[in-house]
Amino acid sequence: MSKNNETFGEVLTRLRESKDVTLRELARKMNISAPFLSDVEKNRRAPLTTERLKTVVEVLNLNADEERELMDAVARQKNTIAPDIPEYIIERDYVSAALRTARDLDAGEEEWNKFVEELKKRKG
């Protein structure tokens, strides 16, 4: 699984290789050059755009955990929120209110883990 210190390029390379997809094949299916993708994987270029990330997810047939891992790697490298989350927050005022409340109360990992587990119980 992911290590929190892996760069986006390292995560992308590991996921691509685990799916037995060559760099050239992925680049072709993304409609970008292989040298450009190589530069991304070697962290000589910024992580991919959200649209290109969606293509990577489709081409590599990533499962939900792998997709989250990729998105989290982008967030770490850009020091921002993962690109799959802002739209969800923006469209729901109550999510922003919940985040602000958690921030104001200095909610820690334990509280958030309990909250997530409670939500997951509703799923099943």
C-alpha positions in Angstrom: 0.0 0.0 0.0 0.9 3.6 -0.1 3.6 5.2 2.0 2.8 8.8 3.0 6.2 9.9 1.8 5.7 8.6 -1.7 5.6 11.3 -4.4 2.8 11.4 -7.0 5.2 10.1 -9.6 6.2 7.1 -7.4 2.6 6.2 -6.7 1.7 6.5 -10.4 4.6 4.4 -11.5 3.9 1.7 -8.9 0.2 1.6 -9.8 0.9 1.5 -13.5 3.5 -1.2 -13.2 1.2 -3.3 -10.9 -1.4 -3.3 -13.8 1.3 -4.4 -16.3 0.8 -1.3 -18.4 3.8 0.2 -20.1 4.6 3.9 -19.9 4.2 4.3 -23.6 0.8 2.5 -23.6 -0.5 4.7 -20.8 0.7 7.8 -22.5 -0.8 6.8 -25.8 -4.2 6.1 -24.2 -4.0 9.4 -22.4 -3.2 11.2 -25.6 0.1 12.6 -24.2 3.7 12.0 -25.1 5.7 9.3 -23.4 8.5 11.7 -22.5 5.9 14.0 -20.8 4.5 11.1 -18.8 8.0 10.0 -17.9 8.8 13.5 -16.6 5.6 13.3 -14.5 6.6 9.9 -13.1 10.1 11.2 -12.3 8.6 14.3 -10.6 10.2 16.6 -13.1 6.7 17.9 -13.9 3.7 18.7 -11.7 1.1 16.0 -11.1 -1.5 15.4 -13.7 -4.7 17.5 -14.1 -8.0 16.2 -12.8 -9.1 15.3 -16.3 -5.9 13.3 -16.9 -6.2 11.7 -13.5 -9.7 10.4 -14.5 -8.2 8.9 -17.6 -5.5 7.2 -15.6 -8.1 5.7 -13.3 -10.0 4.4 -16.3 -7.1 3.1 -18.3 -5.5 1.4 -15.3 -8.8 0.2 -14.0 -8.0 1.4 -10.5 -10.2 0.2 -7.6 -11.5 2.8 -5.1 -8.6 2.4 -2.8 -6.0 2.8 -5.6 -7.9 5.9 -6.9 -7.9 7.5 -3.4 -4.2 6.7 -3.1 -3.5 8.5 -6.4 -5.6 11.5 -5.5 -4.0 11.7 -2.0 -0.5 11.7 -3.6 -1.5 14.7 -5.8 -2.7 16.5 -2.6 0.5 15.8 -0.8 2.7 16.9 -3.6 0.7 20.1 -4.3 0.0 20.7 -0.6 -3.7 21.0 -1.2 -7.0 19.1 -1.0 -7.2 15.9 -3.1 -8.7 16.8 -6.5 -11.7 14.4 -6.1 -13.0 16.2 -3.0 -13.5 20.0 -3.6 -16.7 19.6 -5.8 -18.3 17.5 -3.0 -17.5 20.2 -0.4 -18.6 23.1 -2.6 -21.9 21.5 -3.5 -22.8 20.8 0.2 -22.8 23.8 2.7 -23.2 21.3 5.6 -19.8 19.7 4.8 -18.0 23.0 5.1 -19.9 23.7 8.4 -18.9 20.2 9.7 -15.2 20.8 8.7 -15.2 24.2 10.4 -16.8 22.7 13.5 -14.2 20.0 13.6 -11.4 22.5 13.1 -12.8 24.8 15.8 -13.1 21.9 18.3 -9.7 20.6 17.2 -11.1 17.2 16.3 -8.4 14.6 16.2 -7.9 11.4 14.3 -9.8 9.3 16.9 -13.0 11.5 16.5 -12.7 11.4 12.7 -12.2 7.7 12.6 -15.3 7.2 14.8 -17.3 9.4 12.4 -16.1 7.5 9.4 -16.9 4.2 11.0 -20.4 5.4 11.9 -21.0 6.4 8.2 -19.7 3.1 6.9 -22.2 1.2 9.2 -25.0 3.0 7.3 -23.7 1.7 4.0 -24.0 -2.0 4.9 
